[in-house]
Amino acid sequence: MSNLKIRERLKEINKIKNSVLSDEKVQEETPLFPVSNLECGISVIIPVHQGEKFIEDLVDSLKKQTLETRLFEVIFVFNGEYEKSEALLEKLETPFNHKILYSDQGVGIARNLGINNAQYSYITFLDVDDTLSADYLKNSLSEAEPYTILLNQLHEIVETRDDHGNNVINKELLRLNQYPNSYFEVGKNLSLNGAKIVPTSFLLNTQFNESLNNGEDVVLYAALITEFKPIVKINQQPAVYYRYKGQGTLSRAKVSFQFNVLDRINVIDALQELLKYEDDLDVRNLIIDRMRSQALFINKYLVLNMDDYGRVTDLIKFKQDEFYPYQQVNKDLAKTLYISYCFPPFVDTSGVVMAKRINQGKKPVDVVFNDMTDVRGMDPSLEVIANPYIDDKYMINTASSFSNAGYIQSFVDKVKKRVEMQKYNHLYSRALWPGSHMAAFEFKMNDSSLKWTAEFSDPILYDIKNEARKAGYFTVKEVKRLKKKVPKNFEEYINTNLFNMCEVLPFIFADEIVFTNINQQEVMLERFDDEFKNMVYKKSVISKHPSLDEYYYDIDKHYVSLNQNEFNIGYFGNFYETRSATDIINIAKKIKEYKIKARLYIFTNDTSKVRSQVITQGVSEIVQVNTYLKYFEFLNASKEFDCLILSDANTKEYMKKNPYLASKYSDYISSGTKIWSLYEEGSVLSEIVKNDNNNVFGSELGDTEAIEETLFELVNHNKKIES
């Protein structure tokens, strides 16, 4: 019994106790299990649809039953195409009690009709193309017990060969005691209709889902176990269900989009609905296992029809319920390995962008990443971005580091041991964290036929102040070996510095280079000679940060309280030396000066410092400082603001051109909210302002007059505010 059921039962007992103590009438209790007054015996329910090839053998096996005929009945339920089967049955000798019923087409509909017309206390289901051993019913009834599902032996007949129980379903029973310790141990047996005896009272209460074309048996038994937590018993007496798997039988369905994909998605959805309200661990394990098993039907289809991968994943990518079996859908399909030193569930902008890349690519992939517990928080909800497309995720357990050669090399070595590279033809690495490109480089050196795509989130060698980062990585001896692998003209760029090599090695050896904006490309290549630049230009692409579908903006609910009678401005991000809060504060001052009905909300990690600045500048009644939101809360909140502020980094003192564009821009543009860009002249953001006349407004950093002008422009566009 689950913890939830126990708590409910304790409440009921306490209520009865209080009624007794106060001399109140005690209400009659509802029995834990449904009560049945049916006659002891077995009702055999057989749906008949296109059964003319099998019905003679079926009837013959029923005629041979050794159980007294007064203790069982056979219910034939004709549905769909049954005329030939019906005509044959009328000609056959049937020396046993039987009923003939008619239903609409559908095996679930037919079985439910049989259940509702059963006269005996136990039910067994039999497919029209299967048969029973002579003692099946006799030995089943002798071992049947109240509130118990009895499992019998299953033999599979392939063409004419009996496997004598040597199949995965029957083998599951052979190694277990008479009463298994868990439902999970007999999960395969609890996923098919045949070879079991079920109390009729259970089935009168919980019946087949008639909307399912296939897999209705999987859902039924999961529902029975969820509802009643029955005892499961393995029959120790010989009682064999013969399941025929020859060509044309019901158990040999052809691989098709309907059967393998659409029908299985419906089954998984039904199982997921059961899982939502179940807290018993044993039952949850069973349901999750059955969901994964159903997903393998989808995988089987995709193995044969990879051109339909996008069509299939479009049907399931938004099914972000707990334990949705994406990994089983993608089993062994991945030909691309993504190497991302930081990746969800760890909270890191670079990792989120990589997950969005996978989401954008819509192809099956494997992912390897580092355990970032020591330097990053976790948000498991982030995994929904890429999960629909991932088969294997390899988390490498090493100390996290941006610059420590030993830690990074440890990551690279463990990745090489953990990942079987022969299954891939494509590598995709993304860095600001150098470990990503270093691992990819090692794989490329081991197999030059691998296509390597290397993406840069930002310049790596030079920081935001244009100062060179330095950290040793390669030894002098290793540098000499590396120089022999590069063109003679490029040897000068090979040295021991980790950050230099994290740019140079991908530039030389990767097959494709991805920059996120044109300025980034120019700034990162300006230190090289023309020959080197041309080499990189030829194999590089500019690919902006990907945006997510609208669906993801409603995954989580934000709890920011906004006054809908005010113009609400949001800023999400932290402040640094090169990205100060000065312009944000100036906006608040203008709001206060002109008494505009507006409020500015800042979401940042360093709330104490920002609050202090807000109070010092005298705009605390205008500015509300909040802790940073989780990613999906942020996406949801971004839709509710009237305006979102995006600020450039201030680089003009250090660089000729600003190479940065905040990835948050890609989140803002899909929110549908107007964007206020505080840009640096010549930056990518400044170009966006010039070219987007609809949703992006802008003012240059430090220009208070432009800030005032943009504020009024935005407010005047908003009908709810009268300034």
Buried (B, 14 or more C-beta within 10 A) or exposed (E): EBEEEEEEEEEEEEEBEEEEEEEEEEEEEEEEBBEBEBEEBBBBBBBBBBBBBBBBBBBEBBBEBEBEBEBBBBBBBBBBEBEEBBEBBEEEEBEBBBBBBEBEEBBBBBBBBBBEBBBBBBBBBBBBBBBBBBBBBBBBBEBBEEBBBBBBBBBBBBEEEEBEBEBEBBEBBEEBEEEBEBBBBBBBBBBBBBBBBBBBBBBBBBBBBBEBBBBBBBBBBBBBBBBBBBEBBBBEEEBBBBBBBBEEBBBEEEEEBEBBBBBBBBBBBBBBBBBEEBEBEBBBBBBBBBBBBBBBBBBBBBEEBBEEBEEBBEEBBBBBBEBBBBBBBBBEBBBBBBBBBBBBBBBBBBBBBBBBBBBBBEBBBBBBBBBBEEEBEEBEBBBBBBBBBBBBBBBBEBBBBBBBBEBBBBBBBBBEEEBEBEEBEBBBBBBBBBBBBBBBBBBBEEEEEBBBBBBBBBBBBBBBEBEEBEBEBBEEEEBEEBBEEBEEEBBEBBBBBBBBBBBBBBBBBBBBBBBBBBBBBBBBBEBBEEEBBEBBEEEBEEEBBBBBEEEBBEBBEBEBEBEEEBBBBBBBBEBEEBBBBBBBBBBBBBBBEEEBBBBBBBBBEEBEBBBEBBEEBEBEEBBBBBEBBBBBBBBBBBBBBBBBBBBBBBBBEBBEBBBBBBBBBBBBBBBEBBBBBBBBEBBBBBBBBEEBEEEBBBBBBBBBEBBBBBBBEBBEEBEEBEB
